[in-house]
């Protein structure tokens, strides 16, 4: 707490400038074990800044009928992966940040996430059910190697025997194989690795701080080898840019041990439209017209769709052709043959009042 002036101005009610509860954190980390794909050093370097997120709860309720879960956990707000297409970017605007550079360089950190989850599970109204870990921003983004918030969250899931589904595009999840194997023994976990392309150059431009495609498929293989249910999510499908890769991505995923594959059409809500259009013009000017025409074709002449049932799939002949190509190749490569259903009958609070992992 600091005093701005010895005398309080008559036009102000206080002379104190107290500490901001969202103060900036200094986090010294280097993610040397994950091969990233930052592709352009001609622009000035922008350091990532981290801020405390003092949320009082960690479970986010989902009311979207086209998502397969009711609750999710996001240990971080904002995401250093910097995927240009990310539909979560506009959520940063609620914090007074930009959906552009701020989203990928000003990250809110929920340091108490595991403790908050522990408290939520201890409350009697909680009914055990699968929770999505991530869903908005990636729970294994680079700083997780240093902070281990996601790892601590997984310990809580294991302690209470509550099921969890994880989605990520970072090979850092390999670090937590030990906990995931224990969860899998009780049929309490599934893992989805998000895949956009096999083309490293395209991936470097689309998602510059994620793990490279090769690392992601290696991650699928390692997770499968440890008897942990794993699949992929081919997302987003961008007509005219990566849709022709659908067969080869599904083939590679199946060979790596994936059991299932999902897909999501490109979504450009709110300010993501402007960001994506600028990116497209700068990176692929020769393909710009073709890609935009095809996006319009699957979105009834628009760039985006918010209506449930349409926003993930698109509509029209082109959209149906893409889905047919996807389904044919899933059938060809043996994907989506079995449904993974996690157990929720093992949940227990017994003796946890005396146990404190934190």
Secondary structure by P-SEA (a helix, b strand, c coil): cccccccccccccccccccccccbbbbbbbccccccccccccccbbbbbbbbbcccccbbbbccccccccbbbbcccccccccccccccccccccccccccccccbbbbccaaaaaaaaaaacccccccbbbcccccccccccccccaaaaaaaaaaaaabbbbbbbbcccccccaaaaaaaaaaaccbbbbbbbccccaaaaaaaccccccaaaaaaaaaaaaaaccbbbbbcccccccccccaaaaaaaaaaaacccbbbbbccccccaaaaaaaaaaaaccccaaaaaaaaaaaaacccccccccccccccccaaaaaaaaaaaaaaaaaccccbbbbbbccccccccccccccc
